[in-house]
Each structure stands twice: as structure tokens, then as C-alpha cells.
């Protein structure tokens, strides 16, 4: 297969992985109907599967160097749909009050409307993104250890990309805060993608 053929294949596979994250989100919604004792482990494993598709679709998409089209534009919305759906399911199951989660979601929505950038979205979604890790520790420490090992492995294997995400978050801050964090984290961010 030629280099162009490999790049086209990588782009198609990356798009498929992005679409799979949407399907995983729907599967998580369906788990909300089950009892938490039966389904919490599945939701945690589905979140790991979803985040794995996110890591892989990014690597493949960057490798392809081809425009991503609609699926590349849907990457962040699908990430957020999965993140906030997981938070909603845990609140439905009573692990924390639904009205608190709804209030936080409303606050995040309003903040994003007033400051519509990636930084705002990432700042509000970060605690919600950590919920599956917290729930895995809470329900099954071995699963929590496996989840933590997955996070550390991803950071190790793609540290430059992680630094790039942190840099994009910082670049969306107001100028004063941006300059502060860029000075503080410069040694880490100099190799960012």
C-alpha cells in the first residue's frame, strides 16, 4: 500500500473511531435504566473504551495529515456528549444529587455561552471527565487501579499531545492568566504538539 493509501486508510479509521464514541455514548444512556450494582462497571468500561477511541482517532487523524471533515468537527462535541452523559448516569443512580449535577451543567452551559471557547468547555468538563476514575475507585479498587494505569499509559505514550492540549487550554485564558501559566509551565509545554 502506498503512503497516500495508508494516510487515507488512517483518516477513514479515525473517522470510524470518532463515530464509535457516539455509539458508546448511546450505550451509556441505555445503562441508566439498569440498577447501578449491575451497570456501574459497564459504564466505567464503556468510558475507557470511549476514551481509547478518542486517543486513537487523534493519533490516526494526525498521522493521515488529511482533512477530517464532519467527523473531525464532531470530535469535541462527541467527547462532551460522552463526558456529560456519564455524569448524568451517575447522578440518576444517586451517587450524588441530580439537582447538584443539573445546576453544575446549567452553570457550565451559561459560562460557555458567555465565553464560547475550548478553554471554558474543558474547564467545566474536567471534573466530570474524572468521575469514571473516581467511581471505579469507589466501587472496585482493582478497576480503579486499572483505570489509573490506563491514564498513566496514555500520558506516557502521548505526553507531547497532552502538553498540546494543556497549551490549547492555556491559550484560551484571558491574557494575564495565560501569561502566568505559560511562564509557570513553559518547561513542560515547549515540546507540545
Helices and strands as residue ranges (DSSP letters): H 3-31, H 36-64, H 69-92, H 98-114, H 118-129, H 131-139, H 141-157, H 159-171, H 175-189
